[in-house]
Amino acid sequence: MADEGTLATTAQVLFFVGENATANQILEANTNYAILMAEALIYVETDRDWATEWNDTSKVNPLQRQAVTIAACAKAAEILVNQNQNAWQLATTTNKLNTLGSLYTETIKRIKETDL
């Protein structure tokens, strides 16, 4: 399945989730949807349409691209972990959700606070 997202790829999100091959197969069908959801949330929270400006280096510098990609991966991975909670023990799921949620929140905060 081709990546539908602009800000993150399937491979990047699966890396953030830390999945094995079996879970990858389960998550693959939902990954593109999760990326699109993550992108929409990032647009709302940063009040900026990153996809429109993504390839214009005068509007989005490399540090901004990296930060937005990290946020997109973290949020998409969080969405996928939340949808597939029974794939891991409760403590592992909770840890993943807490880590990904914190990474997303802190990255968005820094994107909004600084002009990377």
N, C-alpha and C positions, 0 to 999 in steps of 0.2 A: 504494500500500500504506500503510495507517495505521501510525503509530508504535506499537510495542508497549512500548517502554521508558518508564519513569517519570522517570528522571534526565536523559535527553538525548533530543533528537529526531534524526530522520534528517538534517535540514538542518544541525544543529549538528555532527554527526559528519562529514558530508561536507565541511563547512567546515574542520574540523581536518585531514582527509586532504589537502585542497587539490586536489581532482580536477577534471578537465575533464568535459564532457558524456558522452563515450564511457565513461570509467571510472565515472561516476555510474550509468550504466545497468547496468554489470557489478556494481557494489557494492550497488545498491538491494535486490536479493534477499537479501543477507546482512546488511544494516544492522541490521534489527530484532533478528536473532539476536545480533549483536555487542553491541548495547546491553544486551540481557538478560544476556549473559555478563559484561559490564563491571559491571552492577549487582550481580550475584552476587559478583563478586570484591571490590567495594567493601564489601558487607555483611560479608563474611568478614574483610577486612583492618581494617575500622573497628569490628567487633563491634557493628554497629548496623543495624537495618532502616529505612533512610531512606525507603523508599516508604510504609511505614505512617504515618510522622510527617510526610511531605512537605507536606501542606496545613495542618498545625497550626503556626501561627506562634509558639505558645508553646514549641514543641519544636525547630523549625528556623527560624533567623533568615535574613535575606536573604544575609548573607555565607556562611553554611554552604551555602545553596542554590547559590550561585554556585560555591563551591569544589567541591562534589560534582558539579555539572554539568560543570565543567572536567575533573574526574577521569574521569567517565563518558565524555565525548567523547574524551578522550585514549586511554583504554583501548580503547574500541570502534574508534576509528580505527586503533590499533596492531594490533588483531585483523584488521581488514580489509586493511591494508597487508600484513600477514604472509600472508594467504590469497591475495593477488594480487600477489606480488612481481615477476612478470615483466611487469607493466604499466609499469615504469620501468627505467632503467638501474640497475645494482647500487649505484652510489654514491648515487643518489637514494633508493633503497629503504632502504639502510643509514642514511642521514641521517634519513629520516622515522621509522624505527623507533627510532633513538637519541633523537631529539627527543621523540617521543610517549611513549616509555618513561620518560624523565627527567621530563617534565611530570607524568605520572601518579604516579610514585614520590614526587616532591617535594610534590605536592598532597596525596596520602594522608598523607604524613609530617606536613604542617602541620595537616591535619584532626585527626589523632590527638594532636598535641602541644599544640594550642591549643583553647580553647573560643571559637571564632569568634563 
